[in-house]
Amino acid sequence: MDTTVTAAIYDSDTDHAVQTVGKAFGRVAQTDELMSSYKNDSQLNMLNENNRLENASEELLFVIGRSIYYSNISNGAFDITIKPILDLWSAKFSPGGTYRPPSQEEIDTTLELVDCKKIVIEGNTISTEPGMKVVLGGIAKGYAVDQAIESLIDNGIESCFVDAGGDGRYIGTKPDGIKWTVGLQNPDKQGEIITVMRLENMAVATSGNYERYFSDAAKVSHISDPRTGYLSRELISATVIAETTMDADALATTVFVLGEKEGTELIESLEGIECLIITSDKRILRSSGFTAYENTDI
């Protein structure tokens, strides 16, 4: 998944702890093997290569099904078939490219390949239309973290966290009863924290245009709007707190694309979900229940 995965657990038995963490990382590796865009033999890449995948794993079927749900509740702001658009922008701002945005004609033509409603699932067979390609970068990390957490819980761990590139889930409390603390970085100043969240049995994920770029020189955001084909620029970042990391991961991307008004409205309509957004003009906005998770002592 092209990121670093970190886990921490509290356990009175060292041997059990080592074995348990190993099993958790095994679940992450399994998700990576199935859904990575960087592995030629992953089920995801086989689907993209052939526009059809038979004997798809239950895990991949589940993640694609949930992805379609997120697309439905966001009116298409979250769409895993956006890969052709991402590839178009990437080609423009990579070595050998024009270093200029795609033309409207190029975007319109490519957008014809973007519509997750055209994914057909029959039993354990997944089919897409010719030219369509799926990317799970906005959801697979969250799913992998959830898989690792479930493995830890199944093996008797009551106090732990797993983080994959900033998408983290936090279970129980530390042995002293204190909740896990998670700092939200200031996108303008590395090392400076905007707020500190206190989490117990919750997950958090952040999407932003300041972490990844197609090209260091071009500084082009990796998050595009599936509805327009253009880069999402209304927000600097969107942070979502939810019960599962998959929800937090997908909804952070969704809110980032939707922007201030629509993004906040979506979060307020969902039970148990909160968000903090930083707008392009550097205003910090919170959903109605976000402050309940903030550490006011820091």
Secondary structure as GFF3:
##gff-version 3
##sequence-region A 1 298
A	DSSP	beta_strand	5	9	.	.	.	ID=ss1
A	DSSP	alpha_helix	14	35	.	.	.	ID=ss2
A	DSSP	alpha_helix	43	50	.	.	.	ID=ss3
A	DSSP	beta_strand	52	53	.	.	.	ID=ss4
A	DSSP	alpha_helix	58	73	.	.	.	ID=ss5
A	DSSP	alpha_helix	83	92	.	.	.	ID=ss6
A	DSSP	alpha_helix	104	111	.	.	.	ID=ss7
A	DSSP	three_ten_helix	116	118	.	.	.	ID=ss8
A	DSSP	beta_strand	120	122	.	.	.	ID=ss9
A	DSSP	beta_strand	125	127	.	.	.	ID=ss10
A	DSSP	alpha_helix	140	154	.	.	.	ID=ss11
A	DSSP	beta_strand	160	164	.	.	.	ID=ss12
A	DSSP	beta_strand	167	171	.	.	.	ID=ss13
A	DSSP	beta_strand	180	185	.	.	.	ID=ss14
A	DSSP	beta_strand	193	199	.	.	.	ID=ss15
A	DSSP	beta_strand	202	208	.	.	.	ID=ss16
A	DSSP	beta_strand	235	242	.	.	.	ID=ss17
A	DSSP	alpha_helix	245	258	.	.	.	ID=ss18
A	DSSP	alpha_helix	260	269	.	.	.	ID=ss19
A	DSSP	beta_strand	274	279	.	.	.	ID=ss20
A	DSSP	beta_strand	284	286	.	.	.	ID=ss21
A	DSSP	three_ten_helix	290	293	.	.	.	ID=ss22
###
